[in-house]
Amino acid sequence: MDEAKKMALIAVEALEEKKAEEISVLNISHISTLGDYFIIANGVNRNQIQAMADNVEEALGRAGYEPKHIEGYRTANWILLDFKDVIIHVFGKQDRDFYDLEHIWKDGIPVTKEDLM
């Protein structure tokens, strides 16, 4: 399994542990140099959104991956966790609907959790 796939799977499982809603994974490797995967999920309130981000950072850290950059944690409307090849976006529902990353990155290939295994 390649590293980016492994990272994406770890991130998805960490989001699931914190009851993330509408987890979406897009393979963007063929259309962008930003990374290989975008993972997009949302939570219902600030505490859950922060817990989801914390769990992703902790799970990837235990696997030996350190974030390149994290932003938006304090306000928790949109937390971005940049792990180089895998970029995780954790939103509140309204912000996710407003920014609509799935539409902006519609040329990305949807990936299921099973595809990552």
Biopython code that builds the backbone (N, CA, C, O; Angstrom):
import numpy as np
from Bio.PDB.StructureBuilder import StructureBuilder

atoms = [
    (1, "MET", "N", (0.855, -1.179, 0.000)),
    (1, "MET", "CA", (0.000, 0.000, 0.000)),
    (1, "MET", "C", (0.900, 1.240, 0.000)),
    (1, "MET", "O", (1.846, 1.328, 0.783)),
    (2, "ASP", "N", (0.601, 2.186, -0.874)),
    (2, "ASP", "CA", (1.433, 3.388, -0.896)),
    (2, "ASP", "C", (1.136, 4.263, 0.329)),
    (2, "ASP", "O", (0.082, 4.142, 0.953)),
    (3, "GLU", "N", (2.072, 5.134, 0.654)),
    (3, "GLU", "CA", (1.990, 5.944, 1.870)),
    (3, "GLU", "C", (0.763, 6.851, 1.898)),
    (3, "GLU", "O", (0.103, 6.965, 2.931)),
    (4, "ALA", "N", (0.455, 7.488, 0.787)),
    (4, "ALA", "CA", (-0.693, 8.403, 0.759)),
    (4, "ALA", "C", (-1.994, 7.651, 1.029)),
    (4, "ALA", "O", (-2.859, 8.138, 1.757)),
    (5, "LYS", "N", (-2.131, 6.466, 0.442)),
    (5, "LYS", "CA", (-3.324, 5.645, 0.680)),
    (5, "LYS", "C", (-3.418, 5.251, 2.147)),
    (5, "LYS", "O", (-4.488, 5.308, 2.752)),
    (6, "LYS", "N", (-2.293, 4.856, 2.703)),
    (6, "LYS", "CA", (-2.246, 4.456, 4.109)),
    (6, "LYS", "C", (-2.648, 5.630, 5.005)),
    (6, "LYS", "O", (-3.434, 5.463, 5.938)),
    (7, "MET", "N", (-2.113, 6.803, 4.722)),
    (7, "MET", "CA", (-2.454, 7.995, 5.488)),
    (7, "MET", "C", (-3.938, 8.316, 5.377)),
    (7, "MET", "O", (-4.585, 8.637, 6.373)),
    (8, "ALA", "N", (-4.472, 8.229, 4.168)),
    (8, "ALA", "CA", (-5.890, 8.533, 3.945)),
    (8, "ALA", "C", (-6.776, 7.572, 4.732)),
    (8, "ALA", "O", (-7.767, 7.991, 5.329)),
    (9, "LEU", "N", (-6.428, 6.300, 4.737)),
    (9, "LEU", "CA", (-7.211, 5.311, 5.472)),
    (9, "LEU", "C", (-7.169, 5.599, 6.975)),
    (9, "LEU", "O", (-8.200, 5.533, 7.645)),
    (10, "ILE", "N", (-6.011, 5.911, 7.495)),
    (10, "ILE", "CA", (-5.878, 6.244, 8.916)),
    (10, "ILE", "C", (-6.751, 7.460, 9.253)),
    (10, "ILE", "O", (-7.438, 7.474, 10.274)),
    (11, "ALA", "N", (-6.716, 8.465, 8.395)),
    (11, "ALA", "CA", (-7.500, 9.683, 8.629)),
    (11, "ALA", "C", (-9.000, 9.392, 8.599)),
    (11, "ALA", "O", (-9.743, 9.878, 9.451)),
    (12, "VAL", "N", (-9.442, 8.608, 7.629)),
    (12, "VAL", "CA", (-10.865, 8.268, 7.533)),
    (12, "VAL", "C", (-11.314, 7.513, 8.781)),
    (12, "VAL", "O", (-12.369, 7.810, 9.341)),
    (13, "GLU", "N", (-10.528, 6.551, 9.213)),
    (13, "GLU", "CA", (-10.891, 5.779, 10.402)),
    (13, "GLU", "C", (-10.913, 6.665, 11.652)),
    (13, "GLU", "O", (-11.763, 6.480, 12.523)),
    (14, "ALA", "N", (-9.996, 7.612, 11.746)),
    (14, "ALA", "CA", (-9.981, 8.541, 12.878)),
    (14, "ALA", "C", (-11.220, 9.432, 12.865)),
    (14, "ALA", "O", (-11.789, 9.722, 13.918)),
    (15, "LEU", "N", (-11.635, 9.861, 11.686)),
    (15, "LEU", "CA", (-12.859, 10.660, 11.577)),
    (15, "LEU", "C", (-14.078, 9.841, 11.968)),
    (15, "LEU", "O", (-14.961, 10.327, 12.675)),
    (16, "GLU", "N", (-14.123, 8.600, 11.509)),
    (16, "GLU", "CA", (-15.241, 7.723, 11.853)),
    (16, "GLU", "C", (-15.346, 7.509, 13.356)),
    (16, "GLU", "O", (-16.450, 7.461, 13.899)),
    (17, "GLU", "N", (-14.213, 7.380, 14.030)),
    (17, "GLU", "CA", (-14.203, 7.181, 15.488)),
    (17, "GLU", "C", (-14.891, 8.323, 16.224)),
    (17, "GLU", "O", (-15.455, 8.119, 17.299)),
    (18, "LYS", "N", (-14.849, 9.508, 15.659)),
    (18, "LYS", "CA", (-15.467, 10.683, 16.288)),
    (18, "LYS", "C", (-16.802, 11.040, 15.630)),
    (18, "LYS", "O", (-17.287, 12.165, 15.753)),
    (19, "LYS", "N", (-17.382, 10.072, 14.937)),
    (19, "LYS", "CA", (-18.735, 10.205, 14.362)),
    (19, "LYS", "C", (-18.855, 11.329, 13.335)),
    (19, "LYS", "O", (-19.861, 12.037, 13.290)),
    (20, "ALA", "N", (-17.825, 11.483, 12.518)),
    (20, "ALA", "CA", (-17.868, 12.468, 11.441)),
    (20, "ALA", "C", (-19.025, 12.155, 10.503)),
    (20, "ALA", "O", (-19.373, 10.994, 10.291)),
    (21, "GLU", "N", (-19.608, 13.193, 9.952)),
    (21, "GLU", "CA", (-20.701, 13.039, 9.005)),
    (21, "GLU", "C", (-20.188, 13.240, 7.584)),
    (21, "GLU", "O", (-19.282, 14.037, 7.343)),
    (22, "GLU", "N", (-20.775, 12.514, 6.661)),
    (22, "GLU", "CA", (-20.545, 12.699, 5.219)),
    (22, "GLU", "C", (-19.057, 12.730, 4.855)),
    (22, "GLU", "O", (-18.586, 13.688, 4.243)),
    (23, "ILE", "N", (-18.334, 11.701, 5.224)),
    (23, "ILE", "CA", (-16.911, 11.638, 4.878)),
    (23, "ILE", "C", (-16.781, 11.392, 3.381)),
    (23, "ILE", "O", (-17.358, 10.451, 2.837)),
    (24, "SER", "N", (-16.025, 12.244, 2.739)),
    (24, "SER", "CA", (-15.810, 12.148, 1.296)),
    (24, "SER", "C", (-14.307, 12.150, 1.034)),
    (24, "SER", "O", (-13.574, 12.974, 1.582)),
    (25, "VAL", "N", (-13.860, 11.232, 0.202)),
    (25, "VAL", "CA", (-12.445, 11.160, -0.158)),
    (25, "VAL", "C", (-12.344, 11.342, -1.671)),
    (25, "VAL", "O", (-13.032, 10.671, -2.440)),
    (26, "LEU", "N", (-11.481, 12.254, -2.076)),
    (26, "LEU", "CA", (-11.238, 12.509, -3.497)),
    (26, "LEU", "C", (-9.766, 12.289, -3.809)),
    (26, "LEU", "O", (-8.889, 12.813, -3.122)),
    (27, "ASN", "N", (-9.505, 11.513, -4.845)),
    (27, "ASN", "CA", (-8.148, 11.375, -5.354)),
    (27, "ASN", "C", (-7.931, 12.548, -6.300)),
    (27, "ASN", "O", (-8.593, 12.659, -7.332)),
    (28, "ILE", "N", (-6.990, 13.426, -5.932)),
    (28, "ILE", "CA", (-6.724, 14.613, -6.755)),
    (28, "ILE", "C", (-5.337, 14.566, -7.385)),
    (28, "ILE", "O", (-4.872, 15.555, -7.952)),
    (29, "SER", "N", (-4.679, 13.414, -7.284)),
    (29, "SER", "CA", (-3.286, 13.309, -7.741)),
    (29, "SER", "C", (-3.119, 13.615, -9.227)),
    (29, "SER", "O", (-2.065, 14.096, -9.643)),
    (30, "HIS", "N", (-4.135, 13.344, -10.021)),
    (30, "HIS", "CA", (-4.045, 13.550, -11.472)),
    (30, "HIS", "C", (-4.372, 14.979, -11.897)),
    (30, "HIS", "O", (-4.195, 15.333, -13.063)),
    (31, "ILE", "N", (-4.853, 15.811, -10.954)),
    (31, "ILE", "CA", (-5.238, 17.175, -11.334)),
    (31, "ILE", "C", (-4.541, 18.263, -10.519)),
    (31, "ILE", "O", (-4.717, 19.451, -10.792)),
    (32, "SER", "N", (-3.751, 17.863, -9.519)),
    (32, "SER", "CA", (-3.138, 18.869, -8.661)),
    (32, "SER", "C", (-1.815, 18.378, -8.085)),
    (32, "SER", "O", (-1.605, 17.180, -7.897)),
    (33, "THR", "N", (-0.939, 19.320, -7.812)),
    (33, "THR", "CA", (0.310, 19.005, -7.133)),
    (33, "THR", "C", (0.194, 19.267, -5.630)),
    (33, "THR", "O", (1.161, 19.091, -4.890)),
    (34, "LEU", "N", (-0.993, 19.688, -5.182)),
    (34, "LEU", "CA", (-1.205, 19.947, -3.758)),
    (34, "LEU", "C", (-1.069, 18.689, -2.916)),
    (34, "LEU", "O", (-0.574, 18.735, -1.790)),
    (35, "GLY", "N", (-1.506, 17.575, -3.464)),
    (35, "GLY", "CA", (-1.476, 16.326, -2.734)),
    (35, "GLY", "C", (-2.139, 15.234, -3.543)),
    (35, "GLY", "O", (-2.517, 15.440, -4.696)),
    (36, "ASP", "N", (-2.277, 14.064, -2.926)),
    (36, "ASP", "CA", (-2.906, 12.941, -3.606)),
    (36, "ASP", "C", (-4.384, 12.799, -3.250)),
    (36, "ASP", "O", (-5.199, 12.417, -4.090)),
    (37, "TYR", "N", (-4.723, 13.114, -1.987)),
    (37, "TYR", "CA", (-6.102, 12.936, -1.525)),
    (37, "TYR", "C", (-6.587, 14.152, -0.758)),
    (37, "TYR", "O", (-5.850, 14.746, 0.029)),
    (38, "PHE", "N", (-7.836, 14.511, -1.000)),
    (38, "PHE", "CA", (-8.586, 15.437, -0.164)),
    (38, "PHE", "C", (-9.576, 14.591, 0.608)),
    (38, "PHE", "O", (-10.259, 13.748, 0.026)),
    (39, "ILE", "N", (-9.664, 14.804, 1.901)),
    (39, "ILE", "CA", (-10.686, 14.159, 2.709)),
    (39, "ILE", "C", (-11.527, 15.279, 3.295)),
    (39, "ILE", "O", (-11.003, 16.215, 3.898)),
    (40, "ILE", "N", (-12.832, 15.175, 3.112)),
    (40, "ILE", "CA", (-13.756, 16.213, 3.545)),
    (40, "ILE", "C", (-14.800, 15.564, 4.446)),
    (40, "ILE", "O", (-15.374, 14.528, 4.110)),
    (41, "ALA", "N", (-15.033, 16.189, 5.593)),
    (41, "ALA", "CA", (-16.033, 15.670, 6.532)),
    (41, "ALA", "C", (-16.606, 16.840, 7.319)),
    (41, "ALA", "O", (-16.044, 17.936, 7.336)),
    (42, "ASN", "N", (-17.718, 16.589, 7.960)),
    (42, "ASN", "CA", (-18.281, 17.634, 8.805)),
    (42, "ASN", "C", (-18.786, 17.064, 10.117)),
    (42, "ASN", "O", (-19.071, 15.874, 10.252)),
    (43, "GLY", "N", (-18.883, 17.978, 11.083)),
    (43, "GLY", "CA", (-19.404, 17.656, 12.393)),
    (43, "GLY", "C", (-20.563, 18.564, 12.720)),
    (43, "GLY", "O", (-20.929, 19.436, 11.932)),
    (44, "VAL", "N", (-21.142, 18.356, 13.893)),
    (44, "VAL", "CA", (-22.352, 19.093, 14.245)),
    (44, "VAL", "C", (-22.100, 20.311, 15.132)),
    (44, "VAL", "O", (-22.943, 21.205, 15.216)),
    (45, "ASN", "N", (-20.943, 20.347, 15.792)),
    (45, "ASN", "CA", (-20.652, 21.509, 16.633)),
    (45, "ASN", "C", (-19.135, 21.669, 16.767)),
    (45, "ASN", "O", (-18.355, 20.809, 16.360)),
    (46, "ARG", "N", (-18.759, 22.789, 17.346)),
    (46, "ARG", "CA", (-17.332, 23.140, 17.468)),
    (46, "ARG", "C", (-16.536, 22.067, 18.209)),
    (46, "ARG", "O", (-15.441, 21.701, 17.781)),
    (47, "ASN", "N", (-17.080, 21.564, 19.317)),
    (47, "ASN", "CA", (-16.361, 20.558, 20.096)),
    (47, "ASN", "C", (-16.120, 19.291, 19.293)),
    (47, "ASN", "O", (-15.028, 18.725, 19.344)),
    (48, "GLN", "N", (-17.123, 18.839, 18.555)),
    (48, "GLN", "CA", (-16.952, 17.630, 17.753)),
    (48, "GLN", "C", (-15.945, 17.880, 16.629)),
    (48, "GLN", "O", (-15.101, 17.028, 16.353)),
    (49, "ILE", "N", (-16.028, 19.022, 15.992)),
    (49, "ILE", "CA", (-15.115, 19.338, 14.891)),
    (49, "ILE", "C", (-13.669, 19.350, 15.388)),
    (49, "ILE", "O", (-12.778, 18.815, 14.727)),
    (50, "GLN", "N", (-13.437, 19.957, 16.548)),
    (50, "GLN", "CA", (-12.093, 19.967, 17.118)),
    (50, "GLN", "C", (-11.657, 18.556, 17.527)),
    (50, "GLN", "O", (-10.498, 18.187, 17.338)),
    (51, "ALA", "N", (-12.571, 17.776, 18.081)),
    (51, "ALA", "CA", (-12.241, 16.398, 18.463)),
    (51, "ALA", "C", (-11.892, 15.563, 17.241)),
    (51, "ALA", "O", (-10.991, 14.726, 17.297)),
    (52, "MET", "N", (-12.597, 15.785, 16.136)),
    (52, "MET", "CA", (-12.289, 15.057, 14.901)),
    (52, "MET", "C", (-10.884, 15.413, 14.424)),
    (52, "MET", "O", (-10.102, 14.530, 14.071)),
    (53, "ALA", "N", (-10.566, 16.702, 14.415)),
    (53, "ALA", "CA", (-9.234, 17.139, 13.986)),
    (53, "ALA", "C", (-8.159, 16.595, 14.915)),
    (53, "ALA", "O", (-7.118, 16.126, 14.455)),
    (54, "ASP", "N", (-8.406, 16.656, 16.221)),
    (54, "ASP", "CA", (-7.443, 16.125, 17.194)),
    (54, "ASP", "C", (-7.196, 14.638, 16.961)),
    (54, "ASP", "O", (-6.053, 14.182, 17.000)),
    (55, "ASN", "N", (-8.259, 13.888, 16.720)),
    (55, "ASN", "CA", (-8.132, 12.444, 16.542)),
    (55, "ASN", "C", (-7.355, 12.107, 15.271)),
    (55, "ASN", "O", (-6.550, 11.175, 15.262)),
    (56, "VAL", "N", (-7.591, 12.857, 14.207)),
    (56, "VAL", "CA", (-6.846, 12.648, 12.959)),
    (56, "VAL", "C", (-5.364, 12.939, 13.196)),
    (56, "VAL", "O", (-4.501, 12.148, 12.815)),
    (57, "GLU", "N", (-5.076, 14.076, 13.828)),
    (57, "GLU", "CA", (-3.676, 14.437, 14.071)),
    (57, "GLU", "C", (-2.987, 13.400, 14.955)),
    (57, "GLU", "O", (-1.838, 13.035, 14.709)),
    (58, "GLU", "N", (-3.684, 12.933, 15.974)),
    (58, "GLU", "CA", (-3.114, 11.939, 16.881)),
    (58, "GLU", "C", (-2.886, 10.597, 16.178)),
    (58, "GLU", "O", (-1.825, 9.990, 16.326)),
    (59, "ALA", "N", (-3.876, 10.139, 15.417)),
    (59, "ALA", "CA", (-3.753, 8.844, 14.726)),
    (59, "ALA", "C", (-2.627, 8.874, 13.694)),
    (59, "ALA", "O", (-1.832, 7.938, 13.613)),
    (60, "LEU", "N", (-2.560, 9.936, 12.915)),
    (60, "LEU", "CA", (-1.489, 10.031, 11.924)),
    (60, "LEU", "C", (-0.136, 10.204, 12.604)),
    (60, "LEU", "O", (0.871, 9.685, 12.122)),
    (61, "GLY", "N", (-0.103, 10.927, 13.717)),
    (61, "GLY", "CA", (1.136, 11.094, 14.475)),
    (61, "GLY", "C", (1.653, 9.765, 15.002)),
    (61, "GLY", "O", (2.852, 9.491, 14.941)),
    (62, "ARG", "N", (0.740, 8.932, 15.525)),
    (62, "ARG", "CA", (1.149, 7.603, 16.022)),
    (62, "ARG", "C", (1.721, 6.750, 14.895)),
    (62, "ARG", "O", (2.575, 5.895, 15.128)),
    (63, "ALA", "N", (1.248, 6.986, 13.676)),
    (63, "ALA", "CA", (1.738, 6.229, 12.520)),
    (63, "ALA", "C", (3.020, 6.831, 11.941)),
    (63, "ALA", "O", (3.571, 6.312, 10.970)),
    (64, "GLY", "N", (3.495, 7.934, 12.544)),
    (64, "GLY", "CA", (4.749, 8.531, 12.111)),
    (64, "GLY", "C", (4.613, 9.691, 11.141)),
    (64, "GLY", "O", (5.604, 10.114, 10.546)),
    (65, "TYR", "N", (3.419, 10.208, 10.972)),
    (65, "TYR", "CA", (3.194, 11.321, 10.048)),
    (65, "TYR", "C", (2.940, 12.606, 10.830)),
    (65, "TYR", "O", (2.100, 12.644, 11.729)),
    (66, "GLU", "N", (3.662, 13.635, 10.480)),
    (66, "GLU", "CA", (3.499, 14.928, 11.136)),
    (66, "GLU", "C", (2.850, 15.915, 10.164)),
    (66, "GLU", "O", (3.137, 15.892, 8.968)),
    (67, "PRO", "N", (1.983, 16.773, 10.677)),
    (67, "PRO", "CA", (1.338, 17.741, 9.784)),
    (67, "PRO", "C", (2.319, 18.799, 9.297)),
    (67, "PRO", "O", (3.207, 19.246, 10.023)),
    (68, "LYS", "N", (2.124, 19.175, 8.059)),
    (68, "LYS", "CA", (2.892, 20.283, 7.489)),
    (68, "LYS", "C", (2.306, 21.601, 7.994)),
    (68, "LYS", "O", (3.026, 22.563, 8.259)),
    (69, "HIS", "N", (0.971, 21.616, 8.120)),
    (69, "HIS", "CA", (0.286, 22.846, 8.520)),
    (69, "HIS", "C", (-1.116, 22.505, 9.014)),
    (69, "HIS", "O", (-1.772, 21.607, 8.485)),
    (70, "ILE", "N", (-1.562, 23.227, 10.027)),
    (70, "ILE", "CA", (-2.938, 23.117, 10.518)),
    (70, "ILE", "C", (-3.457, 24.530, 10.688)),
    (70, "ILE", "O", (-2.765, 25.389, 11.235)),
    (71, "GLU", "N", (-4.672, 24.776, 10.223)),
    (71, "GLU", "CA", (-5.252, 26.099, 10.437)),
    (71, "GLU", "C", (-6.749, 25.993, 10.684)),
    (71, "GLU", "O", (-7.395, 25.025, 10.283)),
    (72, "GLY", "N", (-7.278, 26.993, 11.341)),
    (72, "GLY", "CA", (-8.711, 27.070, 11.598)),
    (72, "GLY", "C", (-9.162, 26.376, 12.871)),
    (72, "GLY", "O", (-10.363, 26.295, 13.132)),
    (73, "TYR", "N", (-8.233, 25.874, 13.667)),
    (73, "TYR", "CA", (-8.605, 25.079, 14.838)),
    (73, "TYR", "C", (-9.389, 25.901, 15.865)),
    (73, "TYR", "O", (-10.384, 25.425, 16.411)),
    (74, "ARG", "N", (-8.953, 27.102, 16.121)),
    (74, "ARG", "CA", (-9.565, 27.909, 17.180)),
    (74, "ARG", "C", (-11.035, 28.198, 16.905)),
    (74, "ARG", "O", (-11.870, 28.065, 17.800)),
    (75, "THR", "N", (-11.356, 28.588, 15.690)),
    (75, "THR", "CA", (-12.752, 28.911, 15.368)),
    (75, "THR", "C", (-13.558, 27.662, 15.028)),
    (75, "THR", "O", (-14.768, 27.619, 15.250)),
    (76, "ALA", "N", (-12.888, 26.649, 14.489)),
    (76, "ALA", "CA", (-13.496, 25.341, 14.171)),
    (76, "ALA", "C", (-14.660, 25.424, 13.201)),
    (76, "ALA", "O", (-15.546, 24.570, 13.230)),
    (77, "ASN", "N", (-14.677, 26.435, 12.343)),
    (77, "ASN", "CA", (-15.657, 26.460, 11.255)),
    (77, "ASN", "C", (-15.176, 25.568, 10.109)),
    (77, "ASN", "O", (-15.952, 24.859, 9.468)),
    (78, "TRP", "N", (-13.867, 25.635, 9.882)),
    (78, "TRP", "CA", (-13.207, 24.841, 8.841)),
    (78, "TRP", "C", (-11.781, 24.618, 9.320)),
    (78, "TRP", "O", (-10.962, 25.538, 9.317)),
    (79, "ILE", "N", (-11.495, 23.405, 9.725)),
    (79, "ILE", "CA", (-10.136, 23.072, 10.135)),
    (79, "ILE", "C", (-9.468, 22.343, 8.981)),
    (79, "ILE", "O", (-9.990, 21.356, 8.463)),
    (80, "LEU", "N", (-8.314, 22.844, 8.590)),
    (80, "LEU", "CA", (-7.539, 22.237, 7.521)),
    (80, "LEU", "C", (-6.309, 21.594, 8.130)),
    (80, "LEU", "O", (-5.533, 22.249, 8.826)),
    (81, "LEU", "N", (-6.135, 20.310, 7.864)),
    (81, "LEU", "CA", (-4.953, 19.576, 8.325)),
    (81, "LEU", "C", (-4.186, 19.134, 7.079)),
    (81, "LEU", "O", (-4.641, 18.265, 6.336)),
    (82, "ASP", "N", (-3.043, 19.729, 6.865)),
    (82, "ASP", "CA", (-2.239, 19.449, 5.678)),
    (82, "ASP", "C", (-1.123, 18.482, 6.055)),
    (82, "ASP", "O", (-0.189, 18.844, 6.770)),
    (83, "PHE", "N", (-1.231, 17.261, 5.572)),
    (83, "PHE", "CA", (-0.207, 16.239, 5.794)),
    (83, "PHE", "C", (0.528, 15.950, 4.481)),
    (83, "PHE", "O", (0.896, 14.807, 4.209)),
    (84, "LYS", "N", (0.736, 16.980, 3.681)),
    (84, "LYS", "CA", (1.438, 16.933, 2.401)),
    (84, "LYS", "C", (0.652, 16.161, 1.343)),
    (84, "LYS", "O", (0.001, 16.776, 0.498)),
    (85, "ASP", "N", (0.697, 14.846, 1.370)),
    (85, "ASP", "CA", (0.003, 14.059, 0.350)),
    (85, "ASP", "C", (-1.486, 13.910, 0.622)),
    (85, "ASP", "O", (-2.261, 13.600, -0.282)),
    (86, "VAL", "N", (-1.881, 14.130, 1.860)),
    (86, "VAL", "CA", (-3.281, 14.005, 2.258)),
    (86, "VAL", "C", (-3.692, 15.286, 2.981)),
    (86, "VAL", "O", (-3.058, 15.695, 3.954)),
    (87, "ILE", "N", (-4.742, 15.900, 2.498)),
    (87, "ILE", "CA", (-5.234, 17.141, 3.080)),
    (87, "ILE", "C", (-6.640, 16.879, 3.596)),
    (87, "ILE", "O", (-7.526, 16.472, 2.844)),
    (88, "ILE", "N", (-6.833, 17.117, 4.891)),
    (88, "ILE", "CA", (-8.100, 16.825, 5.531)),
    (88, "ILE", "C", (-8.804, 18.140, 5.844)),
    (88, "ILE", "O", (-8.221, 19.044, 6.443)),
    (89, "HIS", "N", (-10.076, 18.233, 5.426)),
    (89, "HIS", "CA", (-10.913, 19.401, 5.674)),
    (89, "HIS", "C", (-12.038, 18.967, 6.604)),
    (89, "HIS", "O", (-12.837, 18.097, 6.259)),
    (90, "VAL", "N", (-12.098, 19.579, 7.788)),
    (90, "VAL", "CA", (-13.150, 19.256, 8.744)),
    (90, "VAL", "C", (-13.995, 20.514, 8.934)),
    (90, "VAL", "O", (-13.511, 21.538, 9.417)),
    (91, "PHE", "N", (-15.258, 20.417, 8.547)),
    (91, "PHE", "CA", (-16.154, 21.568, 8.512)),
    (91, "PHE", "C", (-17.297, 21.459, 9.508)),
    (91, "PHE", "O", (-17.621, 20.379, 10.002)),
    (92, "GLY", "N", (-17.899, 22.610, 9.788)),
    (92, "GLY", "CA", (-19.259, 22.652, 10.285)),
    (92, "GLY", "C", (-20.149, 22.477, 9.059)),
    (92, "GLY", "O", (-19.721, 22.779, 7.945)),
    (93, "LYS", "N", (-21.352, 22.005, 9.237)),
    (93, "LYS", "CA", (-22.248, 21.700, 8.105)),
    (93, "LYS", "C", (-22.486, 22.920, 7.208)),
    (93, "LYS", "O", (-22.378, 22.812, 5.987)),
    (94, "GLN", "N", (-22.803, 24.056, 7.786)),
    (94, "GLN", "CA", (-23.097, 25.245, 6.976)),
    (94, "GLN", "C", (-21.890, 25.685, 6.160)),
    (94, "GLN", "O", (-22.026, 26.053, 4.993)),
    (95, "ASP", "N", (-20.719, 25.649, 6.768)),
    (95, "ASP", "CA", (-19.510, 26.049, 6.037)),
    (95, "ASP", "C", (-19.185, 25.054, 4.924)),
    (95, "ASP", "O", (-18.746, 25.448, 3.843)),
    (96, "ARG", "N", (-19.400, 23.777, 5.188)),
    (96, "ARG", "CA", (-19.159, 22.782, 4.142)),
    (96, "ARG", "C", (-20.075, 23.037, 2.949)),
    (96, "ARG", "O", (-19.633, 23.004, 1.800)),
    (97, "ASP", "N", (-21.337, 23.287, 3.224)),
    (97, "ASP", "CA", (-22.286, 23.574, 2.142)),
    (97, "ASP", "C", (-21.893, 24.840, 1.398)),
    (97, "ASP", "O", (-21.996, 24.895, 0.173)),
    (98, "PHE", "N", (-21.444, 25.857, 2.125)),
    (98, "PHE", "CA", (-21.084, 27.129, 1.507)),
    (98, "PHE", "C", (-19.862, 26.995, 0.594)),
    (98, "PHE", "O", (-19.879, 27.476, -0.539)),
    (99, "TYR", "N", (-18.808, 26.347, 1.081)),
    (99, "TYR", "CA", (-17.567, 26.243, 0.301)),
    (99, "TYR", "C", (-17.625, 25.152, -0.758)),
    (99, "TYR", "O", (-16.930, 25.251, -1.769)),
    (100, "ASP", "N", (-18.424, 24.128, -0.559)),
    (100, "ASP", "CA", (-18.711, 23.092, -1.555)),
    (100, "ASP", "C", (-17.455, 22.603, -2.291)),
    (100, "ASP", "O", (-17.377, 22.663, -3.518)),
    (101, "LEU", "N", (-16.480, 22.119, -1.519)),
    (101, "LEU", "CA", (-15.222, 21.659, -2.107)),
    (101, "LEU", "C", (-15.411, 20.512, -3.096)),
    (101, "LEU", "O", (-14.672, 20.404, -4.074)),
    (102, "GLU", "N", (-16.399, 19.660, -2.842)),
    (102, "GLU", "CA", (-16.637, 18.559, -3.781)),
    (102, "GLU", "C", (-16.976, 19.091, -5.175)),
    (102, "GLU", "O", (-16.592, 18.487, -6.177)),
    (103, "HIS", "N", (-17.681, 20.198, -5.246)),
    (103, "HIS", "CA", (-17.991, 20.790, -6.554)),
    (103, "HIS", "C", (-16.753, 21.461, -7.158)),
    (103, "HIS", "O", (-16.479, 21.317, -8.350)),
    (104, "ILE", "N", (-16.019, 22.185, -6.334)),
    (104, "ILE", "CA", (-14.815, 22.865, -6.832)),
    (104, "ILE", "C", (-13.808, 21.846, -7.364)),
    (104, "ILE", "O", (-13.149, 22.084, -8.376)),
    (105, "TRP", "N", (-13.694, 20.707, -6.674)),
    (105, "TRP", "CA", (-12.746, 19.660, -7.051)),
    (105, "TRP", "C", (-13.471, 18.497, -7.738)),
    (105, "TRP", "O", (-13.120, 17.334, -7.540)),
    (106, "LYS", "N", (-14.482, 18.822, -8.547)),
    (106, "LYS", "CA", (-15.307, 17.782, -9.176)),
    (106, "LYS", "C", (-14.530, 16.888, -10.140)),
    (106, "LYS", "O", (-15.009, 15.811, -10.496)),
    (107, "ASP", "N", (-13.354, 17.308, -10.564)),
    (107, "ASP", "CA", (-12.531, 16.454, -11.429)),
    (107, "ASP", "C", (-11.744, 15.421, -10.628)),
    (107, "ASP", "O", (-11.090, 14.548, -11.200)),
    (108, "GLY", "N", (-11.810, 15.525, -9.312)),
    (108, "GLY", "CA", (-11.196, 14.508, -8.460)),
    (108, "GLY", "C", (-11.997, 13.212, -8.558)),
    (108, "GLY", "O", (-13.193, 13.226, -8.848)),
    (109, "ILE", "N", (-11.331, 12.116, -8.316)),
    (109, "ILE", "CA", (-11.979, 10.801, -8.399)),
    (109, "ILE", "C", (-12.459, 10.398, -7.009)),
    (109, "ILE", "O", (-11.649, 10.273, -6.090)),
    (110, "PRO", "N", (-13.777, 10.190, -6.840)),
    (110, "PRO", "CA", (-14.279, 9.732, -5.533)),
    (110, "PRO", "C", (-13.683, 8.365, -5.180)),
    (110, "PRO", "O", (-13.576, 7.477, -6.026)),
    (111, "VAL", "N", (-13.301, 8.223, -3.919)),
    (111, "VAL", "CA", (-12.657, 7.002, -3.435)),
    (111, "VAL", "C", (-13.439, 6.525, -2.220)),
    (111, "VAL", "O", (-13.814, 7.329, -1.366)),
    (112, "THR", "N", (-13.683, 5.228, -2.139)),
    (112, "THR", "CA", (-14.343, 4.673, -0.960)),
    (112, "THR", "C", (-13.283, 4.206, 0.039)),
    (112, "THR", "O", (-12.105, 4.077, -0.293)),
    (113, "LYS", "N", (-13.721, 3.963, 1.237)),
    (113, "LYS", "CA", (-12.808, 3.432, 2.262)),
    (113, "LYS", "C", (-12.222, 2.102, 1.799)),
    (113, "LYS", "O", (-11.041, 1.833, 2.020)),
    (114, "GLU", "N", (-13.028, 1.284, 1.170)),
    (114, "GLU", "CA", (-12.570, -0.012, 0.678)),
    (114, "GLU", "C", (-11.476, 0.138, -0.372)),
    (114, "GLU", "O", (-10.568, -0.689, -0.450)),
    (115, "ASP", "N", (-11.561, 1.196, -1.182)),
    (115, "ASP", "CA", (-10.509, 1.463, -2.187)),
    (115, "ASP", "C", (-9.171, 1.767, -1.523)),
    (115, "ASP", "O", (-8.116, 1.538, -2.115)),
    (116, "LEU", "N", (-9.211, 2.277, -0.307)),
    (116, "LEU", "CA", (-7.986, 2.641, 0.400)),
    (116, "LEU", "C", (-7.331, 1.435, 1.091)),
    (116, "LEU", "O", (-6.162, 1.492, 1.473)),
    (117, "MET", "N", (-8.086, 0.358, 1.245)),
    (117, "MET", "CA", (-7.568, -0.809, 1.970)),
    (117, "MET", "C", (-6.674, -1.669, 1.087)),
    (117, "MET", "O", (-6.156, -2.689, 1.541)),
]
sb = StructureBuilder()
sb.init_structure("model")
sb.init_model(0)
sb.init_chain("A")
sb.init_seg("    ")
for serial, (resi, resn, name, xyz) in enumerate(atoms, 1):
    if name == "N":
        sb.init_residue(resn, " ", resi, " ")
    sb.init_atom(name, np.array(xyz, "f"), 0.0, 1.0, " ", f" {name:<3s}", serial, name[0])
structure = sb.get_structure()
